[in-house]
Amino acid sequence: MKKNLQEMLKFPCYFTYKIIGLSRPELVDQIIKVIQLCIPGDYIPQIRSSNKGNYLSISITICAKNFSQIEKLYNEISKISMVRMVF
């Protein structure tokens, strides 16, 4: 799968991460902080709350220069304790 994704993308390209995490006010700030450390820029996340309000769904688009940036950011976002899924 990794190889297929790598072959499909032409860099630089826009890449959107979808993140599901606990509904906490600091979650979005922590995600943006991690992204800023890897790829500085202005980011405007799209945020949706789950039906019961326990989780947030966050979509955020970056401009990646290479595939290793995408992988590194995926791994760093996954390390945030409130994050449950990254795809």
C-alpha positions in Angstrom: 0.0 0.0 0.0 2.8 2.4 0.9 4.5 1.8 -2.5 1.2 2.4 -4.3 0.6 5.7 -2.5 4.2 6.8 -3.1 3.8 6.1 -6.8 0.5 7.9 -7.1 1.7 11.2 -5.6 3.7 13.8 -7.5 5.6 16.2 -5.3 5.1 18.8 -4.2 1.5 18.0 -3.5 -1.3 18.7 -1.2 -2.1 15.9 1.3 -5.0 15.8 3.7 -4.9 14.1 7.0 -8.1 12.9 8.7 -7.7 12.6 12.5 -10.1 11.3 15.1 -9.4 12.1 18.7 -10.9 12.8 22.0 -13.1 15.9 22.2 -10.7 18.1 24.2 -10.0 21.8 23.5 -6.3 21.3 23.4 -6.4 18.5 20.8 -6.5 20.8 17.7 -3.7 23.0 19.2 -1.5 20.0 19.7 -2.0 18.7 16.2 -1.2 22.1 14.7 1.9 22.4 16.9 3.2 19.1 15.6 2.5 20.1 12.0 4.2 23.5 12.4 7.3 21.8 13.7 7.5 19.5 10.6 6.1 21.8 7.9 5.7 25.5 9.0 2.7 27.3 7.5 -0.8 28.5 8.0 -3.3 25.7 8.6 -7.1 25.9 8.9 -8.4 22.6 10.2 -12.0 21.5 9.5 -13.5 20.2 12.7 -16.6 18.1 13.3 -17.9 16.7 16.6 -19.3 13.2 16.9 -23.0 12.7 17.6 -22.5 12.3 21.3 -19.7 14.9 21.5 -17.1 12.4 22.7 -14.8 12.7 19.7 -13.6 15.2 17.1 -12.9 14.6 13.5 -10.2 16.9 12.2 -9.2 17.3 8.5 -6.1 19.3 7.8 -4.3 19.7 4.5 -0.5 20.2 4.1 1.8 20.8 1.2 4.3 18.0 1.2 7.6 18.2 -0.6 8.3 14.5 -0.4 6.9 11.2 0.8 9.0 11.1 3.9 7.3 14.3 5.2 4.0 12.6 4.9 5.2 9.5 6.8 7.0 11.5 9.5 3.9 13.7 10.1 1.7 10.7 10.3 3.9 9.1 12.9 4.2 12.3 15.0 0.4 13.0 15.0 -0.1 9.4 16.0 2.0 9.9 19.1 -0.4 12.6 20.5 -2.2 10.8 23.4 -5.7 12.1 22.6 -5.5 10.9 19.0 -7.3 7.7 18.3 -6.9 7.3 14.5 -5.0 9.0 11.7 -5.7 8.3 8.0 
